[in-house]
């Protein structure tokens, strides 16, 4: 299975945690189609932890909770597929899942075959309760081999939180995406903390094995399983802009059945999503990190540039960048025709440098820049 752009979808954990069931998954699938998320590119619907019975069956196979999923997981997968979506599930590389349910340690090949028989398209694979004598890279390699030989294309989402120097070995495991951080919470400090870990990890991102900055909290509004204060609309917009710009998978965590218009506006902005899903998948680089500025640049397929200006400070900022600092010296004879992707406004043609408008604390600007001859 080849994954050329960051996966997009929805996961149950951020909002619902333990409180999942068949009806929730079906109504979420309905909502993902009805509110335009599927059309925007969000194709995976993923059930996280807490879906199983506490004991395997006599054949050592995982058993879905009879109370939560009375018709079994194949029926749930069939319903999700009937909506044009892909179906994802959760397991763990340790002796138990993070919530204490049966995990896949030493049952990797049995579980991969079980997931395939249910119609699973995506497996999130966590890192809790890892035996001390086991090396993490071997646990992920084993599940990678199991999935590759299960008879079905299943996207392998490795969730080892960046522990044990994940970035150095994850591409050897067959994983298609890998968590580079600890868990996100629904507040600005958490978003900022995860962002600050990314600069040194960019060389390890790329096609086929994407750096996962964790699931989105856009639209949670301080409600749900990882809610710790919530964020403003501007903070959610900056959060989404950063995740999109850094080529992170975009996995929604809010209750998509009850989204406010501003949440839909953020999550379905086609121009920001296009930056995330750009076919080139080139690494971003910092264009200006001085005096509180956090300006990043990324070359896109076809020759355009994306520029992300993220005010991570608690003060007003006027972000700017000098064209020579992104390799576009005056001698090149080129200027930049710049469009603001959140407002849709064409800002004009600029030479030598671009100085943005004043932006408030935690706000951001994302630009698409076209090179034009002077």
VODREN-503312 format. One record per residue (C-alpha): residue number from 1; residue in one letter; y, x negated, z negated. Coordinates in nm, 2 decimals, decimal comma. Layout:
N
PT   nr  rest       y       x       z
PT  NUM     a       Y       X       Z
...
***
This chain:
374
PT   nr  rest       y       x       z
PT    1     x    0,00    0,00    0,00
PT    2     x    0,34   -0,14    0,10
PT    3     x    0,66   -0,02   -0,07
PT    4     x    0,96   -0,13    0,12
PT    5     x    1,24    0,04   -0,08
PT    6     x    1,27    0,13   -0,45
PT    7     x    1,07    0,44   -0,55
PT    8     x    1,26    0,75   -0,64
PT    9     x    1,14    1,04   -0,85
PT   10     x    1,14    1,21   -1,19
PT   11     x    0,95    1,13   -1,52
PT   12     x    0,89    1,35   -1,82
PT   13     x    0,95    1,10   -2,10
PT   14     x    1,32    1,07   -2,15
PT   15     x    1,38    1,44   -2,21
PT   16     x    1,04    1,59   -2,31
PT   17     x    0,84    1,31   -2,47
PT   18     x    0,53    1,48   -2,63
PT   19     x    0,64    1,83   -2,52
PT   20     x    0,48    1,85   -2,18
PT   21     x    0,25    2,11   -2,03
PT   22     x    0,14    2,26   -1,70
PT   23     x    0,42    2,51   -1,67
PT   24     x    0,69    2,25   -1,73
PT   25     x    0,55    2,03   -1,45
PT   26     x    0,53    2,33   -1,21
PT   27     x    0,88    2,45   -1,28
PT   28     x    1,01    2,10   -1,25
PT   29     x    0,85    2,06   -0,91
PT   30     x    1,01    2,39   -0,81
PT   31     x    1,35    2,27   -0,93
PT   32     x    1,32    1,93   -0,75
PT   33     x    1,29    2,11   -0,42
PT   34     x    1,54    2,39   -0,49
PT   35     x    1,82    2,17   -0,61
PT   36     x    1,79    1,92   -0,33
PT   37     x    1,64    1,63   -0,51
PT   38     x    1,34    1,60   -0,27
PT   39     x    1,57    1,61    0,03
PT   40     x    1,78    1,33   -0,14
PT   41     x    1,47    1,11   -0,16
PT   42     x    1,32    1,18   -0,50
PT   43     x    0,96    1,23   -0,41
PT   44     x    0,75    1,13   -0,72
PT   45     x    0,70    1,37   -1,01
PT   46     x    0,55    1,17   -1,30
PT   47     x    0,38    1,29   -1,62
PT   48     x    0,43    1,03   -1,89
PT   49     x    0,24    0,98   -2,22
PT   50     x    0,08    1,25   -2,43
PT   51     x   -0,11    1,44   -2,16
PT   52     x   -0,47    1,36   -2,27
PT   53     x   -0,73    1,46   -2,52
PT   54     x   -0,79    1,21   -2,80
PT   55     x   -1,14    1,13   -2,69
PT   56     x   -1,30    1,05   -2,35
PT   57     x   -1,59    1,26   -2,22
PT   58     x   -1,95    1,15   -2,23
PT   59     x   -1,91    0,96   -1,90
PT   60     x   -1,61    0,77   -2,05
PT   61     x   -1,36    0,95   -1,84
PT   62     x   -1,02    1,06   -1,96
PT   63     x   -0,98    1,43   -2,03
PT   64     x   -0,65    1,62   -1,98
PT   65     x   -0,54    1,82   -2,29
PT   66     x   -0,70    2,15   -2,27
PT   67     x   -0,41    2,31   -2,45
PT   68     x   -0,13    2,16   -2,23
PT   69     x   -0,32    2,15   -1,90
PT   70     x   -0,58    2,42   -1,91
PT   71     x   -0,65    2,42   -1,54
PT   72     x   -0,70    2,04   -1,53
PT   73     x   -0,49    1,77   -1,37
PT   74     x   -0,63    1,82   -1,01
PT   75     x   -0,47    2,17   -1,01
PT   76     x   -0,14    2,03   -1,13
PT   77     x   -0,15    1,76   -0,86
PT   78     x   -0,23    2,02   -0,59
PT   79     x    0,07    2,23   -0,70
PT   80     x    0,30    1,93   -0,69
PT   81     x    0,17    1,83   -0,35
PT   82     x    0,22    2,18   -0,22
PT   83     x    0,59    2,14   -0,28
PT   84     x    0,60    1,83   -0,06
PT   85     x    0,62    1,59   -0,37
PT   86     x    0,39    1,31   -0,48
PT   87     x    0,22    1,32   -0,82
PT   88     x    0,23    1,05   -1,09
PT   89     x    0,06    0,99   -1,42
PT   90     x    0,07    0,75   -1,71
PT   91     x   -0,17    0,51   -1,88
PT   92     x   -0,16    0,19   -2,08
PT   93     x   -0,31   -0,16   -2,06
PT   94     x   -0,37   -0,19   -2,44
PT   95     x   -0,63   -0,02   -2,66
PT   96     x   -0,42    0,29   -2,70
PT   97     x   -0,12    0,44   -2,52
PT   98     x    0,22    0,40   -2,69
PT   99     x    0,18    0,75   -2,85
PT  100     x   -0,18    0,67   -2,96
PT  101     x   -0,39    0,84   -2,69
PT  102     x   -0,68    0,68   -2,50
PT  103     x   -0,57    0,41   -2,27
PT  104     x   -0,73    0,22   -1,98
PT  105     x   -0,81   -0,11   -2,15
PT  106     x   -1,17   -0,20   -2,04
PT  107     x   -1,19    0,13   -1,85
PT  108     x   -0,96    0,03   -1,56
PT  109     x   -1,20    0,09   -1,27
PT  110     x   -1,33    0,42   -1,42
PT  111     x   -0,97    0,54   -1,48
PT  112     x   -0,85    0,44   -1,13
PT  113     x   -1,13    0,64   -0,97
PT  114     x   -1,05    0,93   -1,20
PT  115     x   -0,68    0,92   -1,10
PT  116     x   -0,77    0,90   -0,74
PT  117     x   -1,01    1,21   -0,77
PT  118     x   -0,72    1,41   -0,92
PT  119     x   -0,48    1,32   -0,64
PT  120     x   -0,26    1,08   -0,83
PT  121     x   -0,01    0,89   -0,61
PT  122     x    0,17    0,69   -0,88
PT  123     x    0,06    0,52   -1,21
PT  124     x    0,30    0,41   -1,48
PT  125     x    0,11    0,15   -1,68
PT  126     x    0,25    0,06   -2,02
PT  127     x    0,20   -0,24   -2,26
PT  128     x    0,14   -0,10   -2,61
PT  129     x   -0,14   -0,21   -2,84
PT  130     x   -0,23   -0,52   -2,63
PT  131     x   -0,51   -0,72   -2,80
PT  132     x   -0,36   -1,05   -2,91
PT  133     x   -0,64   -1,25   -2,74
PT  134     x   -0,57   -1,09   -2,40
PT  135     x   -0,32   -1,23   -2,15
PT  136     x   -0,09   -0,97   -2,01
PT  137     x   -0,11   -1,09   -1,65
PT  138     x   -0,49   -1,05   -1,65
PT  139     x   -0,46   -0,69   -1,78
PT  140     x   -0,22   -0,60   -1,49
PT  141     x   -0,43   -0,79   -1,24
PT  142     x   -0,74   -0,59   -1,34
PT  143     x   -0,57   -0,26   -1,30
PT  144     x   -0,41   -0,38   -0,98
PT  145     x   -0,76   -0,45   -0,84
PT  146     x   -0,89   -0,12   -0,97
PT  147     x   -0,62    0,08   -0,80
PT  148     x   -0,66   -0,12   -0,48
PT  149     x   -1,03   -0,03   -0,47
PT  150     x   -1,01    0,33   -0,58
PT  151     x   -1,00    0,49   -0,24
PT  152     x   -0,65    0,62   -0,26
PT  153     x   -0,30    0,48   -0,22
PT  154     x   -0,15    0,48   -0,57
PT  155     x    0,18    0,32   -0,64
PT  156     x    0,14    0,08   -0,93
PT  157     x    0,44    0,09   -1,18
PT  158     x    0,39   -0,19   -1,43
PT  159     x    0,57   -0,12   -1,76
PT  160     x    0,55   -0,44   -1,96
PT  161     x    0,92   -0,43   -2,06
PT  162     x    0,98   -0,79   -1,93
PT  163     x    0,76   -0,92   -2,22
PT  164     x    0,56   -1,24   -2,19
PT  165     x    0,78   -1,36   -1,90
PT  166     x    0,67   -1,07   -1,68
PT  167     x    0,90   -1,19   -1,40
PT  168     x    0,70   -1,51   -1,35
PT  169     x    0,36   -1,34   -1,29
PT  170     x    0,41   -0,98   -1,20
PT  171     x    0,40   -1,03   -0,82
PT  172     x    0,05   -1,17   -0,85
PT  173     x   -0,09   -0,84   -0,99
PT  174     x   -0,04   -0,60   -0,71
PT  175     x    0,23   -0,40   -0,89
PT  176     x    0,49   -0,23   -0,67
PT  177     x    0,76   -0,21   -0,94
PT  178     x    0,79   -0,37   -1,29
PT  179     x    0,99   -0,30   -1,60
PT  180     x    1,23   -0,59   -1,67
PT  181     x    1,37   -0,44   -2,00
PT  182     x    1,29   -0,25   -2,31
PT  183     x    1,34    0,13   -2,32
PT  184     x    1,67    0,29   -2,23
PT  185     x    1,85    0,53   -2,46
PT  186     x    2,10    0,80   -2,37
PT  187     x    2,42    0,61   -2,46
PT  188     x    2,66    0,35   -2,32
PT  189     x    2,55    0,06   -2,54
PT  190     x    2,19    0,09   -2,41
PT  191     x    2,31    0,10   -2,05
PT  192     x    2,53   -0,20   -2,10
PT  193     x    2,26   -0,39   -2,27
PT  194     x    2,01   -0,34   -1,99
PT  195     x    2,27   -0,43   -1,73
PT  196     x    2,35   -0,76   -1,91
PT  197     x    1,98   -0,87   -1,87
PT  198     x    1,99   -0,84   -1,49
PT  199     x    2,18   -1,14   -1,36
PT  200     x    1,90   -1,39   -1,43
PT  201     x    1,63   -1,16   -1,30
PT  202     x    1,77   -1,09   -0,95
PT  203     x    1,58   -1,37   -0,78
PT  204     x    1,25   -1,20   -0,89
PT  205     x    1,34   -0,86   -0,73
PT  206     x    1,26   -0,77   -0,37
PT  207     x    1,05   -0,57   -0,12
PT  208     x    0,71   -0,46   -0,24
PT  209     x    0,77   -0,54   -0,61
PT  210     x    1,09   -0,39   -0,74
PT  211     x    1,27   -0,47   -1,07
PT  212     x    1,27   -0,15   -1,27
PT  213     x    1,57   -0,13   -1,51
PT  214     x    1,40    0,18   -1,67
PT  215     x    1,44    0,55   -1,61
PT  216     x    1,78    0,71   -1,56
PT  217     x    1,95    0,90   -1,84
PT  218     x    2,21    1,06   -1,60
PT  219     x    2,27    1,42   -1,70
PT  220     x    2,08    1,42   -2,04
PT  221     x    2,40    1,49   -2,22
PT  222     x    2,27    1,38   -2,56
PT  223     x    1,97    1,61   -2,55
PT  224     x    1,61    1,51   -2,53
PT  225     x    1,35    1,25   -2,64
PT  226     x    1,57    0,94   -2,60
PT  227     x    1,90    1,11   -2,66
PT  228     x    2,12    0,89   -2,89
PT  229     x    2,48    1,01   -2,85
PT  230     x    2,49    1,08   -2,47
PT  231     x    2,74    0,95   -2,22
PT  232     x    3,06    1,07   -2,04
PT  233     x    3,04    1,17   -1,68
PT  234     x    3,21    0,84   -1,58
PT  235     x    2,95    0,64   -1,78
PT  236     x    2,67    0,83   -1,61
PT  237     x    2,83    0,75   -1,27
PT  238     x    2,85    0,38   -1,36
PT  239     x    2,49    0,39   -1,48
PT  240     x    2,37    0,54   -1,16
PT  241     x    2,59    0,30   -0,95
PT  242     x    2,45   -0,01   -1,13
PT  243     x    2,08    0,10   -1,10
PT  244     x    2,14    0,18   -0,73
PT  245     x    2,32   -0,14   -0,66
PT  246     x    2,06   -0,36   -0,82
PT  247     x    1,78   -0,21   -0,62
PT  248     x    1,61   -0,05   -0,92
PT  249     x    1,37    0,24   -0,87
PT  250     x    1,57    0,56   -0,93
PT  251     x    1,35    0,77   -1,17
PT  252     x    1,54    1,07   -1,31
PT  253     x    1,49    1,15   -1,68
PT  254     x    1,70    1,46   -1,74
PT  255     x    1,58    1,82   -1,73
PT  256     x    1,62    1,89   -1,35
PT  257     x    1,58    2,26   -1,41
PT  258     x    1,92    2,28   -1,60
PT  259     x    2,14    2,02   -1,43
PT  260     x    2,52    2,07   -1,43
PT  261     x    2,70    2,04   -1,09
PT  262     x    2,84    1,69   -1,19
PT  263     x    2,48    1,57   -1,25
PT  264     x    2,36    1,69   -0,91
PT  265     x    2,67    1,53   -0,75
PT  266     x    2,58    1,19   -0,91
PT  267     x    2,21    1,20   -0,84
PT  268     x    2,24    1,32   -0,48
PT  269     x    2,53    1,10   -0,35
PT  270     x    2,38    1,00   -0,02
PT  271     x    2,61    0,70    0,03
PT  272     x    2,51    0,55   -0,31
PT  273     x    2,15    0,62   -0,25
PT  274     x    2,17    0,45    0,09
PT  275     x    2,28    0,13   -0,09
PT  276     x    1,97    0,15   -0,31
PT  277     x    1,74    0,24   -0,02
PT  278     x    1,89   -0,01    0,23
PT  279     x    1,61   -0,15    0,45
PT  280     x    1,72   -0,51    0,40
PT  281     x    1,68   -0,50    0,01
PT  282     x    1,88   -0,82   -0,03
PT  283     x    1,97   -0,95   -0,37
PT  284     x    2,32   -0,88   -0,50
PT  285     x    2,54   -1,17   -0,62
PT  286     x    2,84   -1,19   -0,84
PT  287     x    3,17   -1,21   -0,65
PT  288     x    3,39   -1,22   -0,96
PT  289     x    3,30   -1,24   -1,32
PT  290     x    3,63   -1,35   -1,47
PT  291     x    3,85   -1,19   -1,73
PT  292     x    3,63   -0,88   -1,78
PT  293     x    3,57   -0,82   -1,41
PT  294     x    3,22   -0,75   -1,31
PT  295     x    3,22   -0,75   -0,93
PT  296     x    2,90   -0,78   -0,73
PT  297     x    2,84   -0,80   -0,36
PT  298     x    2,53   -0,73   -0,15
PT  299     x    2,47   -0,78    0,23
PT  300     x    2,32   -0,47    0,39
PT  301     x    2,11   -0,41    0,70
PT  302     x    2,33   -0,41    1,01
PT  303     x    2,60   -0,64    0,87
PT  304     x    2,80   -0,42    0,63
PT  305     x    2,86   -0,53    0,27
PT  306     x    2,83   -0,33   -0,05
PT  307     x    3,06   -0,42   -0,33
PT  308     x    3,01   -0,28   -0,69
PT  309     x    3,29   -0,30   -0,94
PT  310     x    3,17   -0,22   -1,29
PT  311     x    3,41   -0,21   -1,59
PT  312     x    3,17   -0,29   -1,87
PT  313     x    3,45   -0,35   -2,11
PT  314     x    3,64   -0,12   -2,35
PT  315     x    3,97   -0,19   -2,18
PT  316     x    4,14   -0,08   -1,85
PT  317     x    4,07   -0,32   -1,56
PT  318     x    4,20   -0,38   -1,21
PT  319     x    3,89   -0,53   -1,05
PT  320     x    3,93   -0,76   -0,75
PT  321     x    3,75   -1,01   -0,53
PT  322     x    3,86   -1,29   -0,30
PT  323     x    3,69   -1,28    0,04
PT  324     x    3,62   -1,66    0,04
PT  325     x    3,41   -1,61   -0,28
PT  326     x    3,16   -1,40   -0,08
PT  327     x    3,15   -1,65    0,21
PT  328     x    3,42   -1,48    0,43
PT  329     x    3,68   -1,75    0,46
PT  330     x    4,00   -1,70    0,65
PT  331     x    3,88   -1,92    0,93
PT  332     x    3,61   -1,66    1,01
PT  333     x    3,88   -1,44    1,17
PT  334     x    3,73   -1,12    1,01
PT  335     x    3,88   -0,86    0,78
PT  336     x    3,71   -0,58    0,58
PT  337     x    3,74   -0,21    0,66
PT  338     x    3,67   -0,06    0,32
PT  339     x    3,54    0,29    0,21
PT  340     x    3,51    0,42   -0,14
PT  341     x    3,16    0,57   -0,17
PT  342     x    3,23    0,80   -0,46
PT  343     x    3,54    0,96   -0,32
PT  344     x    3,45    0,91    0,05
PT  345     x    3,80    0,78    0,11
PT  346     x    3,86    0,52    0,38
PT  347     x    4,09    0,27    0,20
PT  348     x    4,20    0,07    0,51
PT  349     x    4,16   -0,28    0,64
PT  350     x    4,21   -0,57    0,41
PT  351     x    4,24   -0,95    0,46
PT  352     x    4,17   -1,24    0,23
PT  353     x    4,12   -1,02   -0,09
PT  354     x    4,08   -0,67   -0,22
PT  355     x    4,24   -0,55   -0,54
PT  356     x    4,13   -0,21   -0,65
PT  357     x    4,31    0,06   -0,84
PT  358     x    4,31    0,05   -1,22
PT  359     x    3,99    0,19   -1,37
PT  360     x    3,93    0,29   -1,73
PT  361     x    3,66    0,16   -1,97
PT  362     x    3,31    0,20   -1,85
PT  363     x    3,42    0,33   -1,50
PT  364     x    3,31    0,19   -1,17
PT  365     x    3,39    0,17   -0,80
PT  366     x    3,14    0,12   -0,52
PT  367     x    3,26    0,02   -0,18
PT  368     x    3,11   -0,02    0,16
PT  369     x    3,28   -0,28    0,37
PT  370     x    3,26   -0,33    0,75
PT  371     x    3,35   -0,66    0,91
PT  372     x    3,62   -0,62    1,18
PT  373     x    3,79   -0,88    1,40
PT  374     x    4,15   -0,95    1,31
***
